[in-house]
């Protein structure tokens, strides 16, 4: 979920949504105060993690059934009880309601999806969802052909993970392969060349043993069984992490090693940067740093090799979107860093999150 826009509140929404869906003990309602109000943390950038104080209880009531919630600047979708519900802007049919245009302020069911959806993700103007055997997409992935109703993608029969980039999508199979489709202007499909549009999932050659997948604006990254990370696509800001700014990198390229004792367990990506959660529960980031999105204690310069996020330990999960990241740490505390020009690192962001969660419950 990585649209090419200002960073709004998507990463914070992802992190708090994980808690609201029962993954960790963090209560966004308690964090925003008993009356649902909150105060902004400031305006500008945060070049090191800033912790948001919150409760430790899991959200109760109908919101606990939420299994996954994803958002970009213009739309949000939630997975609950095997169904996907979306709300927000529908200019490109990205809500999956069968029409194009308008704005929905309340969650709407995505029409035509099979039962038993287990995961979904959002791109700039498209969305995809998967069951244990099928992949479906809707919205505008093909620049010429918006699809307001989900269509089945000719994907391998064993999808295990989805990652939607700005204008492309990839999936990881249970066998550790990666297949990608969509625009390939910057080599973000990993096929060894650039240009064109690939309509059906195509296997990324030379890549195996993949355990986690992330798609940025125009690049893609994969964590592997040996703890290494490979990335490909646009590298103008060093987001591929190979120690260079050679751009593009149209084939999987090894990220500079994290060290003998620190192996990657998960990977996440913003528009022009990437972060990995390591086995020692720290986070390393690389790529664009104009807003402090690397969390290294300073704004700029861009880094083409991983750097440690300052003062962050015991990380349970990390989420990136646009040019902001948030991490859930031990005890359910939430720390965020990066672009804060819209207050997305402050508590005011939680007001919208609470509204989203309540509207989702009310829709059922």
C-alpha positions as CSV (number, residue, x, y, z in Angstrom):
1,X,0.0,0.0,0.0
2,X,2.2,2.8,-1.2
3,X,0.5,5.5,-3.3
4,X,2.7,8.3,-4.7
5,X,1.3,11.2,-2.6
6,X,2.0,13.2,0.5
7,X,2.1,10.9,3.5
8,X,-1.2,11.8,5.3
9,X,-1.8,9.3,8.0
10,X,-1.5,5.9,6.4
11,X,1.4,4.4,8.3
12,X,-0.1,5.4,11.6
13,X,-3.4,4.1,10.6
14,X,-1.8,0.8,9.7
15,X,0.0,0.5,13.0
16,X,-3.0,1.4,15.1
17,X,-5.3,-0.8,13.0
18,X,-3.1,-3.8,13.7
19,X,-3.7,-3.2,17.4
20,X,-7.4,-2.5,16.8
21,X,-7.7,-5.8,15.0
22,X,-6.4,-7.6,18.0
23,X,-2.8,-8.2,16.9
24,X,-1.2,-6.4,19.9
25,X,-2.4,-4.7,23.1
26,X,-2.8,-1.1,22.0
27,X,-6.1,0.8,22.5
28,X,-6.4,3.7,20.0
29,X,-9.5,5.0,21.8
30,X,-7.7,5.3,25.1
31,X,-4.7,6.9,23.4
32,X,-6.9,9.7,22.0
33,X,-8.5,10.4,25.3
34,X,-11.9,9.5,26.8
35,X,-13.7,12.1,24.7
36,X,-12.1,11.0,21.4
37,X,-10.0,14.2,21.2
38,X,-6.3,14.4,20.7
39,X,-3.7,17.0,20.3
40,X,-1.2,17.2,17.5
41,X,2.4,16.3,18.2
42,X,3.8,19.1,16.1
43,X,4.4,20.0,12.6
44,X,7.5,19.3,10.5
45,X,9.6,16.2,10.5
46,X,10.6,13.6,13.0
47,X,14.0,12.2,12.2
48,X,13.9,9.8,15.2
49,X,11.0,7.7,16.6
50,X,8.5,9.6,18.6
51,X,6.4,7.5,21.0
52,X,2.7,7.9,21.4
53,X,1.3,7.0,24.8
54,X,-1.7,4.8,24.8
55,X,-3.6,2.2,26.8
56,X,-2.8,-1.5,26.8
57,X,-6.2,-2.9,26.3
58,X,-7.3,-4.5,23.0
59,X,-10.2,-2.7,21.3
60,X,-13.5,-4.4,22.3
61,X,-16.8,-4.7,20.6
62,X,-17.4,-5.3,16.9
63,X,-14.0,-3.8,15.9
64,X,-12.2,-6.9,17.3
65,X,-13.4,-8.9,14.3
66,X,-11.4,-6.7,12.0
67,X,-8.5,-8.9,10.7
68,X,-6.7,-6.3,8.6
69,X,-7.1,-2.6,7.7
70,X,-5.2,-0.8,4.9
71,X,-5.3,2.9,3.9
72,X,-3.8,5.4,1.5
73,X,-4.6,9.1,1.3
74,X,-7.9,8.7,-0.5
75,X,-9.3,5.4,0.5
76,X,-9.4,2.8,3.2
77,X,-10.3,-0.9,3.1
78,X,-10.8,-3.4,5.9
79,X,-10.9,-7.1,6.0
80,X,-13.4,-8.7,8.4
81,X,-15.1,-12.1,8.4
82,X,-13.6,-13.0,5.0
83,X,-15.1,-9.9,3.4
84,X,-13.5,-6.6,2.2
85,X,-15.1,-3.3,2.9
86,X,-13.9,0.0,1.4
87,X,-14.6,3.7,1.8
88,X,-13.2,7.0,0.5
89,X,-12.6,8.3,-3.0
90,X,-13.8,6.1,-5.9
91,X,-12.5,8.1,-8.9
92,X,-10.9,5.0,-10.4
93,X,-13.3,2.4,-9.1
94,X,-10.9,1.5,-6.2
95,X,-13.8,0.9,-3.8
96,X,-14.9,-2.1,-5.9
97,X,-18.6,-1.2,-5.7
98,X,-19.2,-1.6,-9.4
99,X,-19.2,2.1,-10.3
100,X,-16.7,4.9,-10.9
101,X,-16.8,8.3,-9.2
102,X,-18.0,9.8,-6.0
103,X,-16.9,9.5,-2.4
104,X,-18.2,7.1,0.2
105,X,-17.9,8.2,3.8
106,X,-19.1,4.8,5.1
107,X,-17.7,1.3,4.4
108,X,-19.1,-0.4,1.4
109,X,-18.7,-4.1,0.6
110,X,-16.5,-4.9,-2.4
111,X,-18.8,-6.7,-4.8
112,X,-18.0,-10.0,-6.5
113,X,-15.2,-11.2,-4.3
114,X,-15.3,-14.9,-3.3
115,X,-15.8,-15.8,0.3
116,X,-12.9,-16.5,2.5
117,X,-10.6,-13.6,1.7
118,X,-7.6,-13.7,4.0
119,X,-5.5,-10.6,2.9
120,X,-5.8,-7.4,0.9
121,X,-3.6,-4.5,0.0
122,X,-3.9,-1.1,-1.7
123,X,-1.9,0.6,-4.4
124,X,-2.1,4.2,-5.7
125,X,-5.5,3.6,-7.5
126,X,-6.0,-0.1,-7.2
127,X,-6.5,-2.8,-4.6
128,X,-6.1,-6.6,-4.5
129,X,-7.3,-9.4,-2.3
130,X,-6.5,-13.1,-2.0
131,X,-8.0,-16.3,-0.7
132,X,-5.9,-19.3,-0.1
133,X,-6.0,-20.1,-3.8
134,X,-7.0,-17.0,-5.8
135,X,-6.1,-13.4,-6.3
136,X,-8.5,-10.7,-7.3
137,X,-7.9,-7.0,-8.1
138,X,-10.0,-3.9,-8.9
139,X,-9.5,-0.2,-9.6
140,X,-7.0,1.3,-12.0
141,X,-3.9,-0.8,-12.3
142,X,-3.9,-0.6,-16.1
143,X,-3.7,3.1,-16.9
144,X,-6.3,2.7,-19.7
145,X,-8.7,0.3,-18.1
146,X,-10.2,1.0,-14.7
147,X,-12.1,-1.9,-13.2
148,X,-14.8,-1.0,-10.7
149,X,-15.6,-4.6,-10.1
150,X,-13.0,-7.2,-8.9
151,X,-11.6,-9.5,-11.6
152,X,-9.7,-12.7,-11.0
153,X,-5.9,-12.5,-11.7
154,X,-4.2,-15.4,-13.5
155,X,-2.0,-16.0,-10.5
156,X,-0.3,-19.2,-9.2
157,X,-2.7,-21.3,-7.1
158,X,-0.7,-21.0,-3.9
159,X,-0.6,-17.3,-3.0
160,X,0.8,-16.5,0.5
161,X,1.2,-12.7,0.5
162,X,0.2,-9.7,-1.5
163,X,2.1,-6.4,-1.9
164,X,0.6,-3.5,-4.0
165,X,3.0,-0.8,-5.1
166,X,2.2,2.6,-6.6
167,X,1.2,1.1,-10.0
168,X,2.2,-2.5,-9.7
169,X,1.4,-5.6,-7.6
170,X,3.4,-8.7,-6.5
171,X,2.6,-11.9,-4.7
172,X,4.6,-14.4,-2.8
173,X,3.8,-18.1,-3.1
174,X,3.9,-20.6,-0.4
175,X,6.9,-22.1,-2.2
176,X,8.8,-18.8,-1.8
177,X,8.6,-17.5,-5.3
178,X,7.6,-13.9,-6.3
179,X,5.3,-13.1,-9.2
180,X,4.6,-9.4,-10.3
181,X,2.5,-7.5,-12.7
182,X,1.5,-4.0,-13.7
183,X,3.6,-1.1,-14.8
184,X,7.3,-1.7,-15.3
185,X,8.7,1.8,-16.1
186,X,11.4,1.5,-13.4
187,X,11.9,-2.3,-13.4
188,X,9.7,-2.7,-10.4
189,X,8.5,-6.1,-11.6
190,X,12.0,-7.5,-11.3
191,X,12.0,-9.1,-14.8
192,X,15.4,-7.8,-15.9
193,X,14.2,-4.9,-18.1
194,X,12.1,-1.7,-17.9
195,X,9.1,-0.3,-19.7
196,X,5.7,-1.5,-20.7
197,X,2.8,-3.0,-18.8
198,X,2.6,-6.6,-17.8
199,X,-1.0,-7.7,-17.5
200,X,-0.6,-11.1,-15.8
201,X,1.6,-12.2,-12.9
202,X,5.1,-13.1,-14.2
203,X,7.7,-14.9,-12.1
204,X,10.6,-12.9,-10.9
205,X,13.6,-14.9,-12.2
206,X,16.4,-15.9,-9.9
207,X,14.5,-15.3,-6.7
208,X,13.6,-18.1,-4.3
209,X,13.2,-18.8,-0.6
210,X,11.2,-15.6,-0.1
211,X,9.5,-15.2,3.3
212,X,8.2,-11.6,3.2
213,X,7.4,-9.1,0.6
214,X,6.9,-5.3,0.3
215,X,6.2,-2.9,-2.5
216,X,7.1,0.8,-2.5
217,X,6.2,3.5,-5.0
218,X,8.3,2.1,-7.8
219,X,10.4,-0.6,-6.2
220,X,9.9,-4.0,-4.6
221,X,11.8,-5.8,-1.8
222,X,11.8,-9.4,-0.5
223,X,13.2,-11.0,2.7
224,X,14.6,-14.4,2.2
225,X,15.1,-17.6,4.3
226,X,18.8,-16.8,4.9
227,X,17.9,-13.5,6.5
228,X,19.0,-11.4,3.5
229,X,16.9,-8.9,1.6
230,X,16.8,-8.4,-2.2
231,X,15.2,-5.3,-3.8
232,X,14.6,-4.1,-7.4
233,X,13.1,-1.2,-9.3
234,X,13.7,2.5,-8.9
235,X,16.9,3.3,-7.0
236,X,17.2,7.1,-7.4
237,X,17.1,7.6,-3.6
238,X,19.0,4.4,-2.7
239,X,15.8,2.5,-1.9
240,X,17.2,-0.7,-3.3
241,X,19.8,-0.6,-0.6
242,X,22.8,-2.1,-2.6
243,X,25.2,0.7,-1.6
244,X,24.7,2.6,-4.9
245,X,22.3,5.0,-6.5
246,X,22.4,3.2,-9.8
247,X,19.0,3.7,-11.2
248,X,17.0,1.6,-12.1
249,X,17.8,-1.8,-10.8
250,X,15.4,-4.0,-12.9
251,X,16.5,-7.4,-11.4
252,X,16.7,-8.5,-7.8
253,X,19.8,-7.0,-6.1
254,X,21.1,-7.9,-2.7
255,X,20.8,-5.2,0.0
256,X,24.0,-4.5,1.9
257,X,24.3,-7.1,4.7
258,X,22.9,-6.1,8.1
259,X,25.7,-8.0,9.9
260,X,26.4,-11.6,10.8
261,X,24.1,-11.8,13.8
262,X,21.3,-9.6,12.4
263,X,19.0,-11.3,9.9
264,X,15.9,-9.7,8.4
265,X,12.5,-11.2,9.5
266,X,10.2,-8.7,7.8
267,X,10.4,-5.9,5.3
268,X,8.2,-2.8,4.6
269,X,8.4,0.0,2.1
270,X,7.4,3.6,1.6
271,X,7.4,5.5,-1.6
272,X,11.1,5.9,-1.9
273,X,12.6,4.1,1.1
274,X,12.6,0.7,2.7
275,X,12.8,-0.7,6.3
276,X,13.5,-4.2,7.6
277,X,12.7,-5.6,11.1
278,X,15.6,-7.8,12.1
279,X,15.9,-10.9,14.3
280,X,17.3,-8.8,17.2
281,X,14.0,-6.8,17.1
282,X,15.7,-3.6,15.8
283,X,14.8,-1.8,12.6
284,X,17.1,-0.7,9.7
285,X,16.1,1.6,6.9
286,X,17.5,2.9,3.7
287,X,16.6,5.2,0.8
288,X,15.1,8.7,0.8
289,X,15.6,10.7,4.0
290,X,14.4,14.2,3.2
291,X,11.8,13.9,5.9
292,X,13.7,11.8,8.3
293,X,12.0,8.7,7.1
294,X,15.1,6.6,8.0
295,X,14.7,7.4,11.7
296,X,18.5,7.8,12.0
297,X,18.4,11.1,14.0
298,X,18.8,13.5,11.1
299,X,17.0,14.8,8.1
300,X,19.0,13.9,5.0
301,X,21.0,12.7,3.2
302,X,19.5,9.8,1.4
303,X,21.2,6.5,2.2
304,X,21.9,3.6,-0.2
305,X,22.8,1.2,2.7
306,X,20.8,0.3,5.8
307,X,21.1,2.5,8.9
308,X,19.7,1.7,12.3
309,X,16.6,3.5,13.5
310,X,17.7,5.5,16.5
311,X,16.6,4.4,20.0
312,X,14.2,1.7,18.8
313,X,14.3,-1.8,20.3
314,X,12.0,-4.8,21.1
315,X,10.0,-4.1,17.9
316,X,7.1,-6.4,17.3
317,X,6.0,-5.0,13.9
318,X,6.8,-2.0,11.6
319,X,4.7,-0.3,9.0
320,X,5.7,2.2,6.3
321,X,3.7,4.3,3.9
322,X,4.5,7.2,1.7
323,X,7.2,8.9,3.8
324,X,6.3,7.9,7.4
325,X,6.9,4.8,9.4
326,X,5.5,3.5,12.7
327,X,6.6,0.6,14.9
328,X,4.8,-1.3,17.6
329,X,7.2,-2.2,20.4
330,X,7.1,-4.3,23.6
331,X,4.1,-3.5,25.7
332,X,2.1,-2.1,22.8
333,X,3.7,1.3,22.6
334,X,3.7,3.0,19.2
335,X,6.7,5.0,17.8
336,X,6.6,6.9,14.6
337,X,9.1,8.9,12.5
338,X,9.3,10.7,9.1
339,X,7.1,13.3,7.5
340,X,5.0,15.1,10.1
341,X,3.8,18.1,8.1
342,X,0.2,17.0,8.5
343,X,0.6,16.0,12.1
344,X,0.5,12.3,11.2
345,X,3.0,11.4,14.0
346,X,0.8,13.1,16.6
347,X,-2.3,12.0,18.4
348,X,-4.7,14.0,16.3
349,X,-4.3,11.3,13.7
350,X,-6.0,8.9,16.1
351,X,-9.3,10.9,15.8
352,X,-9.7,9.8,12.2
353,X,-8.7,6.2,13.0
354,X,-11.4,6.0,15.7
355,X,-14.0,7.4,13.2
356,X,-13.0,4.7,10.7
357,X,-13.2,1.9,13.2
358,X,-16.6,3.1,14.5
359,X,-18.0,3.5,11.0
360,X,-16.9,0.0,10.1
361,X,-18.7,-1.4,13.1
362,X,-21.8,0.7,12.4
363,X,-21.9,-0.7,8.8
364,X,-22.4,-4.2,10.2
